[in-house]
Amino acid sequence: MSRRDTLKAALTRREQELPPSNSVVESPENNDAAPPPAPEKKLQHIRSGAVGAMSRTLGNIATAADQAKALIAAGSAVVEIPTDKLDGSFVSDRLPDDGEDYQRLADAIRETGQKSPILVRPNPSNPDRYQIAFGHRRVRVLASLGRPVKAVVQNLTDEELVVIQGQENSARADLSYIERGLFALALEKRGFDRQLIMTALGIEKTQLSRLMSLTHSLPRPLIEAIGPAPKAGRPRWLGLSERLAETKRKDVLNALLESREFKDADTDTRFAKVMTVLSAKSTKKRPEPIKAPNGAKLALLERGTGKVNLVFDEQATPAFADYVAAQLNQLHEEFLKSRRDDQS
């Protein structure tokens, strides 16, 4: 018997043991028009023996993640939940993005319905609500369509939830490199140890250290401005980090981030635009010589970003710099008077 059949049989036996009052409402996969359960009938929380009866070791947490997903694949009791009863995971793993992938998902669900149920748990802080383990984008699409969400409800610990959340997205290549980094940092900030984070993301110690170090090196506002950038892997994000540390064009970068053209672009284009700005070498203007009528060099005029320098050659014109400095007040008065005369 295959693993899938074994799990399905175990789940069937478990459901047969439950009294009638503990049954759940099962929805046919393709019947999106089916009404949600009546308000007075609360959805029951099925705690499968496979997931619930184990000690919470790291190995068992990882196994719980696999088994919870297998239960869904095996047709574990699917219920319909109104989207206003669902809360996101306590650890965010996504950057906001309405790009092509999201639009394709939205079009598919709009045309053919939700084909795959999401996984949720009872919200620990509110037993009348549910917290999403994975399926956040499907919930967002279905909420916009005004449809209930097909879900499997499992009692999960915090550790099990984040492992399932991370592994599901990793298996589907659903998170971009930088989103995985932000997810790892968020888990660490909440006190999860690195071993569990490695399990959640399906990576080993060195990879995790590189991922977290790189994500740490980038300002969060810059990451959020760019978005997930799914086409940009570690080498390109590393290049962006290195150029950001070396750049003297922060003012140009800030102007780009505030521009309408940048904000209206898709996330991969935004990444490319930032890289272009950071990679461009600043063109330093050549000094402009100031000469006397006889051709003698009096000074050099150097124009930079927001400032102008007047450089005197003490060997060519000794003490001339001191003389000019002494005349600045009078020159400024004459300048202001000429401006007033021009405006009158």
C-alpha positions as CSV (number, residue, x, y, z in Angstrom):
1,M,0.0,0.0,0.0
2,S,1.4,3.4,-0.9
3,R,2.1,6.1,1.7
4,R,-0.8,8.1,0.3
5,D,-3.2,5.2,0.6
6,T,-1.9,4.4,4.1
7,L,-2.5,8.0,5.2
8,K,-5.9,8.1,3.7
9,A,-6.9,4.8,5.3
10,A,-5.6,6.0,8.7
11,L,-7.5,9.2,8.3
12,T,-10.7,7.4,7.3
13,R,-10.4,5.1,10.4
14,R,-9.9,8.2,12.6
15,E,-13.0,9.9,11.2
16,Q,-15.1,6.8,11.6
17,E,-14.2,6.8,15.3
18,L,-15.5,10.3,15.8
19,P,-19.0,10.8,17.0
20,P,-21.5,12.3,14.6
21,S,-21.3,15.7,16.3
22,N,-17.7,16.0,15.4
23,S,-18.1,15.5,11.6
24,V,-17.0,18.2,9.2
25,V,-18.7,19.6,6.1
26,E,-16.9,18.3,3.0
27,S,-17.1,20.3,-0.2
28,P,-16.8,18.8,-3.7
29,E,-13.6,20.1,-5.3
30,N,-15.3,21.7,-8.3
31,N,-18.5,23.0,-6.6
32,D,-17.6,26.7,-5.9
33,A,-21.2,27.6,-5.8
34,A,-21.9,25.4,-2.8
35,P,-23.1,27.5,0.2
36,P,-20.7,27.8,3.2
37,P,-21.7,26.0,6.4
38,A,-24.6,27.6,8.4
39,P,-23.3,30.0,11.1
40,E,-24.6,27.9,13.9
41,K,-22.6,24.9,12.8
42,K,-19.0,25.5,13.8
43,L,-16.3,23.7,11.8
44,Q,-14.7,21.0,13.8
45,H,-10.9,20.9,14.2
46,I,-9.7,17.4,13.2
47,R,-6.5,16.5,15.0
48,S,-5.1,13.5,13.1
49,G,-3.4,10.8,15.0
50,A,-0.5,11.1,12.5
51,V,0.1,14.8,13.4
52,G,-1.2,15.2,16.9
53,A,0.0,12.2,18.9
54,M,3.7,12.8,18.5
55,S,6.3,14.4,20.7
56,R,7.5,17.8,19.4
57,T,11.0,16.9,18.4
58,L,12.5,18.6,15.4
59,G,12.4,15.4,13.4
60,N,8.8,14.9,14.2
61,I,7.9,18.5,13.4
62,A,9.4,18.0,9.9
63,T,7.5,14.7,9.7
64,A,4.3,16.5,10.7
65,A,4.8,19.0,7.9
66,D,5.1,16.2,5.3
67,Q,2.1,14.3,6.8
68,A,-0.2,17.4,6.9
69,K,0.5,18.0,3.2
70,A,0.0,14.3,2.5
71,L,-3.3,14.4,4.3
72,I,-4.5,17.1,1.9
73,A,-3.2,15.2,-1.1
74,A,-5.1,12.1,0.2
75,G,-8.4,14.0,0.3
76,S,-8.5,14.7,4.1
77,A,-11.8,16.3,5.1
78,V,-12.1,19.6,3.2
79,V,-14.3,22.3,4.7
80,E,-15.3,25.7,3.4
81,I,-14.5,28.7,5.5
82,P,-15.5,32.3,4.8
83,T,-12.4,34.5,4.0
84,D,-13.3,36.9,6.8
85,K,-12.7,34.1,9.3
86,L,-9.1,33.6,8.2
87,D,-6.0,35.3,9.5
88,G,-2.5,35.2,8.0
89,S,0.4,33.3,9.6
90,F,2.0,35.0,12.5
91,V,5.2,35.1,10.4
92,S,4.9,36.8,7.0
93,D,6.8,35.2,4.2
94,R,5.7,37.3,1.2
95,L,6.2,40.8,-0.1
96,P,3.2,42.5,-1.7
97,D,3.1,41.8,-5.4
98,D,0.4,41.8,-8.0
99,G,2.7,40.6,-10.8
100,E,2.2,38.0,-13.5
101,D,2.3,35.0,-11.3
102,Y,-0.5,36.4,-9.0
103,Q,-2.6,37.4,-12.0
104,R,-2.3,33.9,-13.5
105,L,-3.4,32.4,-10.2
106,A,-6.3,34.9,-10.0
107,D,-7.4,34.1,-13.6
108,A,-7.2,30.3,-13.0
109,I,-9.3,30.4,-9.8
110,R,-11.8,32.8,-11.4
111,E,-12.3,30.6,-14.4
112,T,-12.1,27.0,-12.9
113,G,-12.3,27.5,-9.1
114,Q,-10.0,26.5,-6.3
115,K,-8.5,23.2,-7.2
116,S,-6.2,22.7,-4.1
117,P,-7.3,23.3,-0.5
118,I,-5.2,25.4,1.8
119,L,-4.1,24.3,5.3
120,V,-5.2,26.2,8.4
121,R,-5.2,25.8,12.2
122,P,-7.5,27.2,14.8
123,N,-6.2,30.6,15.7
124,P,-4.6,30.2,19.2
125,S,-5.8,33.7,20.2
126,N,-9.3,33.4,18.9
127,P,-11.0,30.0,18.7
128,D,-13.7,31.3,16.3
129,R,-11.1,32.1,13.7
130,Y,-8.4,30.3,11.7
131,Q,-4.8,31.0,11.0
132,I,-3.3,30.1,7.6
133,A,-0.3,27.7,7.4
134,F,-0.1,28.0,3.6
135,G,-2.4,29.3,0.8
136,H,-2.2,33.0,1.5
137,R,-2.5,34.0,-2.1
138,R,-5.4,31.7,-2.8
139,V,-7.2,33.3,0.2
140,R,-6.5,36.7,-1.2
141,V,-7.9,35.8,-4.6
142,L,-11.0,34.1,-3.2
143,A,-11.6,37.1,-0.9
144,S,-11.6,39.4,-4.0
145,L,-14.1,37.1,-5.7
146,G,-16.3,36.9,-2.6
147,R,-16.0,33.1,-2.4
148,P,-15.3,30.8,0.6
149,V,-12.0,29.0,0.9
150,K,-11.6,25.3,0.8
151,A,-9.3,24.2,3.6
152,V,-8.1,21.4,5.8
153,V,-8.0,22.2,9.5
154,Q,-5.2,20.8,11.6
155,N,-4.2,21.5,15.2
156,L,-0.6,22.7,14.7
157,T,2.0,24.0,17.1
158,D,3.9,27.2,16.1
159,E,6.9,25.1,15.2
160,E,4.8,22.8,12.9
161,L,3.1,25.8,11.3
162,V,6.3,27.6,10.3
163,V,7.9,24.4,9.1
164,I,4.9,23.5,7.0
165,Q,4.6,27.1,5.7
166,G,8.3,27.2,4.7
167,Q,8.5,23.7,3.2
168,E,5.3,24.2,1.1
169,N,6.5,27.4,-0.4
170,S,10.0,26.0,-1.0
171,A,8.6,22.8,-2.6
172,R,6.6,24.9,-5.0
173,A,9.4,27.4,-5.7
174,D,6.8,29.9,-4.6
175,L,9.0,32.3,-2.6
176,S,11.8,34.4,-4.2
177,Y,15.3,34.4,-2.8
178,I,14.8,37.6,-0.9
179,E,11.5,36.6,0.5
180,R,13.1,33.4,1.9
181,G,15.7,35.7,3.5
182,L,13.1,37.9,5.1
183,F,11.2,34.8,6.3
184,A,14.4,33.4,7.9
185,L,15.0,36.7,9.7
186,A,11.4,36.9,10.9
187,L,11.7,33.4,12.3
188,E,14.9,34.3,14.1
189,K,13.5,37.5,15.5
190,R,10.6,35.4,17.0
191,G,13.1,33.2,18.8
192,F,13.1,30.1,16.6
193,D,16.5,28.4,16.5
194,R,18.5,28.0,13.3
195,Q,18.0,24.3,13.1
196,L,14.3,24.7,12.8
197,I,14.7,27.6,10.3
198,M,16.9,25.3,8.2
199,T,14.2,22.6,8.3
200,A,11.5,25.1,7.4
201,L,13.5,26.4,4.3
202,G,15.0,23.0,3.4
203,I,18.6,24.3,3.4
204,E,21.8,23.5,5.2
205,K,23.7,25.7,7.7
206,T,26.1,27.4,5.3
207,Q,23.3,28.3,2.9
208,L,21.2,29.7,5.7
209,S,24.1,31.8,7.0
210,R,24.7,33.3,3.6
211,L,21.0,33.9,3.1
212,M,20.5,35.7,6.4
213,S,23.8,37.7,6.1
214,L,22.9,39.0,2.7
215,T,19.3,39.9,3.7
216,H,20.7,41.7,6.8
217,S,23.0,43.8,4.6
218,L,20.1,45.3,2.7
219,P,17.8,48.1,4.1
220,R,14.3,46.7,4.5
221,P,12.7,49.8,2.9
222,L,14.8,49.2,-0.3
223,I,13.7,45.5,-0.4
224,E,10.1,46.4,0.0
225,A,10.4,49.1,-2.7
226,I,11.8,46.6,-5.1
227,G,9.5,43.7,-4.2
228,P,10.1,39.9,-4.5
229,A,12.0,40.1,-7.8
230,P,11.6,36.4,-8.6
231,K,14.1,36.4,-11.4
232,A,16.9,37.7,-9.1
233,G,18.7,35.0,-7.3
234,R,21.5,35.2,-4.8
235,P,24.3,36.4,-7.2
236,R,22.2,39.4,-8.3
237,W,21.1,40.3,-4.8
238,L,24.7,40.0,-3.6
239,G,25.8,42.3,-6.5
240,L,23.2,44.8,-5.5
241,S,24.3,44.7,-1.8
242,E,28.0,45.2,-2.8
243,R,27.2,48.1,-5.1
244,L,24.9,49.7,-2.5
245,A,27.8,49.6,0.0
246,E,30.1,51.3,-2.4
247,T,27.8,53.8,-4.1
248,K,28.0,57.6,-3.7
249,R,24.8,58.0,-5.6
250,K,22.3,57.6,-2.7
251,D,20.6,60.8,-3.8
252,V,20.0,59.4,-7.3
253,L,18.8,56.1,-5.9
254,N,16.3,57.9,-3.6
255,A,15.0,59.9,-6.5
256,L,14.5,56.7,-8.5
257,L,12.6,55.0,-5.7
258,E,10.2,58.0,-5.4
259,S,9.6,58.2,-9.2
260,R,6.2,57.2,-10.6
261,E,7.9,55.3,-13.4
262,F,9.7,53.1,-10.8
263,K,6.6,52.5,-8.7
264,D,4.5,51.5,-11.8
265,A,7.1,49.0,-13.1
266,D,6.9,45.3,-12.3
267,T,9.1,44.0,-9.5
268,D,11.9,42.5,-11.7
269,T,12.1,45.7,-13.7
270,R,12.3,47.7,-10.4
271,F,15.3,45.5,-9.4
272,A,17.0,46.1,-12.8
273,K,16.5,49.9,-12.5
274,V,18.1,49.9,-9.0
275,M,21.0,47.9,-10.3
276,T,21.5,50.3,-13.2
277,V,21.6,53.3,-10.9
278,L,24.0,51.6,-8.5
279,S,26.2,50.3,-11.3
280,A,26.5,53.7,-13.1
281,K,29.8,55.5,-12.6
282,S,29.4,59.1,-11.6
283,T,30.7,61.4,-14.3
284,K,32.9,64.0,-12.7
285,K,33.0,67.2,-14.6
286,R,36.4,68.5,-15.5
287,P,37.5,71.7,-13.8
288,E,36.9,74.9,-15.7
289,P,40.1,77.1,-15.9
290,I,39.7,80.8,-15.2
291,K,42.4,82.8,-17.0
292,A,43.5,86.4,-17.1
293,P,43.4,88.3,-20.5
294,N,47.1,87.6,-20.9
295,G,46.4,83.9,-20.6
296,A,47.7,83.5,-17.0
297,K,45.9,80.8,-15.0
298,L,44.0,82.5,-12.1
299,A,42.0,79.6,-10.7
300,L,40.0,76.4,-11.4
301,L,36.2,76.2,-11.0
302,E,35.2,72.7,-9.9
303,R,31.5,71.8,-10.0
304,G,30.2,68.9,-7.9
305,T,26.9,67.7,-6.7
306,G,25.4,70.6,-4.8
307,K,28.6,72.6,-4.5
308,V,31.2,74.6,-6.5
309,N,34.9,74.9,-5.5
310,L,37.2,77.7,-6.6
311,V,40.8,76.5,-6.5
312,F,43.7,78.9,-6.6
313,D,47.3,78.1,-7.7
314,E,49.5,79.7,-5.0
315,Q,52.6,79.4,-7.2
316,A,51.0,81.0,-10.2
317,T,49.1,83.8,-8.3
318,P,50.5,84.2,-4.8
319,A,48.2,85.8,-2.3
320,F,45.4,86.1,-4.9
321,A,43.1,83.7,-3.0
322,D,43.4,85.9,0.1
323,Y,42.5,89.0,-1.9
324,V,39.5,87.4,-3.5
325,A,38.3,86.1,-0.1
326,A,38.5,89.7,1.3
327,Q,36.3,90.9,-1.5
328,L,33.5,88.3,-1.1
329,N,31.3,90.5,1.1
330,Q,31.4,93.4,-1.4
331,L,30.9,91.0,-4.3
332,H,27.9,89.4,-2.6
333,E,26.3,92.9,-2.1
334,E,26.8,93.7,-5.7
335,F,25.4,90.4,-6.7
336,L,22.2,91.0,-4.7
337,K,21.8,94.5,-6.0
338,S,22.1,93.2,-9.6
339,R,19.3,90.6,-8.8
340,R,17.1,93.4,-7.4
341,D,17.7,95.6,-10.4
342,D,16.8,92.7,-12.8
343,Q,13.5,92.1,-11.0
344,S,12.5,95.8,-10.9
